[in-house]
């Protein structure tokens, strides 16, 4: 890390879904007593150490030297990290990311809470240089370098997407998201962002369609074409992830977990949770009990 650069760290007073925009910064991991949410795509690159997130209700480790990517609207919270961790974080506005038309079998898992990482660290030295350049360019001369940085980010993520396709879906013939227009993509971004910010409230497909001035059926088809899942499934996924996080990080009664996650009844919550997780909420809590390190308790 360049000596004069002051690393950033999570601000607990930061408003949920306040935009980061296009950024690339050095980051200092710190205890997070609540998750962060933002609508940008987030890239992590660790130069040393390790970081463990609670991401959408699942414990996920980001390893050194392996570029990792996830959608920031999925609740993400650092729950552990190595003391020697040095890493960098870049954020890309979702609208720009989707307009790159990367392969569906790369984009859709990201939109459905998956963290995708390089399978090895063969590109670690090149990635370290890229992130250093992006941080310097966006800090010192963003007006002149923003387009260049975005082109380099697009190229790097295209390589990651093609690698992911080779490793996870050999022989896949899925098309890119070429049939969705930029206008349609913008409407999908609005719908997804609205759901991510309001899933604990009562939402309907009609209401979401009206938000973007689309007929409910057309809104559902457009959303599924882009995200690979239905609007209602996507809404439910957010609620289940929220419940998973509450079950593993709090001692709230199960009924309260259901209500705070956006479910209208405990019976509906139990049914959906069992179907999604293969066990009851109580069984999930028992098998995924999260014991935070002392440094998180006393930070």
Buried (B, 14 or more C-beta within 10 A) or exposed (E): EEEEEEBBBBEEEEEEBEEBEBBBBBBBBBBBEEBBBBBBBBBBBBBEBBBBBBBBBBEBEBBBBBBBBBBBBBBBBBBBBBEEBBBBBBBBBBBBBBBBBBBBBBBBBBBBBBBBBBEEBEBBEEBBEBBBBBBBBBBEEEEEBBEEBBEBBBEBBBBBBEBBBEEBBEEEEEEBBEEBEEEBBBBBBBBBBBBBBBBBEEBEBEEBBEBBEBEBEEBBBBBBBBBBBBBBBBBBBBBBBBBBBBBBBEEBEBEEBBBBBBBEEBEEBBEBBBEBBEBEBEBBBEEBEBEEEEEBEEE
